[in-house]
Amino acid sequence: MYRARHCLRARMFSLAIAGSLLLACFGVLDAKTHADGALQLVRLGREFKLRVGQRVALKGTRLQIKFAAVENDSRCPSDVTCVWAGNAAVRFQLSAGRGNKTITLNTSSNSTFVRENEYLGYKVKLVDLSPYPRSDRKIASRDYTATLLVGKE
């Protein structure tokens, strides 16, 4: 009886390992968010989301990106009619090995604002910042989520 239970547990464990490996191979487990704030892995050339204070590592590279802060959010609230759409300036910290760089990316598509920046051959682009402002509520800094896309130059 003991031997049968032991064999069953060993088989279940083996199946669990094999299933995890299959999911990882197909990219299902590619973005791993850990409850303890550990590093999240993301893929180059695919959009990913970051919350304020969160850091990611790009799979297969030494590049890490941290969402530092929203420096300014003057976007026109969605329930108001404005002459200008406004802009949000978002600060990120980039690092690869010993080097690092702080960049500010903007939500505005106006040519006077920088929406993407280059670092060590990688192009980092701000795709979106949510939530979008409303006139009846203030956005807490912890509620912001940035969508980024990183490509190789």
C-alpha positions, 0 to 999 in steps of 0.5 A: 500500500505504501509503495503504491502511494509513493509511486502515485505521488512520484507520477503526479510530481513528474506530470506537474513538472512536465506540464510546467515545462510545456507551458514555459516552452509555449510562452504561457509562463513567460511573464512571471509576476511574483507576489513578493515583488520579485523580478518579472520576465518579459519578452523583447518585441511584445507589449507588457504592463508595469505598475509604479515601482515595479521592475522587469527584466527582458528575457535573454538580455541584461536589460531591466526597466523600472517604472519610477513615477508619473512626473506630470499628468496634464491629460484632458479628462475623458469627461471634459472637452479640451482644446489640447489633449494634454500629456503625461510624463512618465519616468523609467529607470533603465539598467544593464549590468553596471550602467543605468539611465533615467528617461522620461517618456510622454503620452502625447504624440506631439512631435515636441514630446519624446515617446520613445528612447534608445538605450544600449541598442534597445528602443523603449516606447511608451504605448499607453498610460492608464487609467485615463483621467476623469474630472471627478477623481484624482489618480493615486500614483499607485494606480498607474499602469504603463504599457511599454514595448521594447525592441532591438535597434 
